[in-house]
Amino acid sequence: MTDQLQGQELFPFKREAGHPFDLPSDLTRRREEEPVSRVPIWDGSTPWLVTRHADVKSVLSDPRVSMNYLTPGMPPENPFIKVRRQKEARESSGLSMDGALHAQLRRVLTPLFTVKRLSKLRPKIQQIADELIDNMLAGPKPVDFVESFARPLPMLVICELLGVRYEDREMFKESAERMMMTSTTEAESMELITKVHAYFGELAELRKREPGDDVFSALVERMEAGDITLDHVKSLAVVLVIAGHDTTVNMIAMSTLALFDNPEQLAELRANTEDPVLVANAVEEMLRYLTLTHIGRRRAIIEDIEIDGKVMRKGEGVICAENAANRDPAVFPNPEQIDFHQEQTREHLAFGYGVHQCIGQQLARFELQAAFSTLHRRIPTLQFAGSSLDSLPYKDEFIVYGVDSFPVTW
């Protein structure tokens, strides 16, 4: 770490007390005054930080920028992701690759994640949401919203998507949460990877004999056809567990809290839960407004590039702060306000940009749409039952910003 950056707060920056839905002030300041600057991170390195919408898009779509975690300069998100993605890179088994290898794997996977295929899951997602709300309404109140609704919905959906046995859900919940903690050590990361990969190896053998109508069975079918390897299957399943669980859990929870804090927008959503267009717009706007992946998209420079007058050299790392980009006033009018009718909302970068854009984004949309519409249609008087939104246990130390728990009543 350079002398100039010693003593600075590590990225991602913490949010100010009393402002759980606002960007950290230093991040906003950098976007307005130093849109491309250096930041220190947990491993002692000082990658570049890019904060403006246009610059983030430019970096994420530039072929001179690598996503391969063996590339010199790559700034890892935490020890777990560093270990996992380096392992995948050595085995060419994950989506964190470049060029032809990434394109080949993406071609195999894309048909499994089309809107048409994932739409088949919508009735099951709706059933899960309704059953969880039935349980909430039948039980005592107040109730912990995260434990009773936000956390189990994505977990049950991902188990359905992957054909995972229902009795294994607790193992998945625990593993997914440990994977996302910045405090997880490299030794613990290896233990987690070994455990989860072993599980998916066993499940792959089962699905060879007993295929189902799920994405994991389809992956095994591609493996049997020689399109992908067993390492691909296991690595992709881990990605789906992570992307399909923690991000969606926290989006459901934090969106609910943010709407409690914005009663006019909450009233509008409650009055239009049967309008699929309004609900879909609400989901996109909350993705823009919250952008919970506060650690940014990590890349490494493989050939010198210039962004906003700053030259990034080969072998240096760069972080694209999509949460800052999604509140860039150059793109979004009144970016600090929630507006379900903002035409620019779908320009958000919450799922990334370019060839590495999130492959499971449609599934996340379906889950969030079901959660938003069902929750506020069936419990229109849902309200926060705690003392203060500011005092909740927000998760600054996780890869995905969120909240551990909060009480609701009706």
Protein Blocks (a to p, Z undefined) as FASTA:
>chain_A
ZZklgoiacddddddehilmbccfklmmmmmmmmpccdddfkopacdddfbfklmmmmmm
pckbcfbfkbghiacfblmlmmmmmmmmmnopafkbghjllmmmmmmmmmmmgfklmmmm
mmmmmmmmmmmmmmmmmmccdddfklmmmmmmmmmmmmmmnopafklmmmmmmmmmmmmp
mklcfklmmmmmmmmmmmmmmmmmmmmmmccfdfklmmmmmmmnopacfklmmmmmmmmm
mmmmmmmmmmmmmmmmmmmmmmmlmmmmmmmmmmmklmmmmmmmmmmmnommlnopaddd
fbdcdeehiacdehiacdddfklmmmcfklmghklbccfkbmklmmpcklogajllcfkl
mmmmmmmmmmmmmmmmmmmmgccfbfbfklpccdfkbmbdcdfbdcddZZ
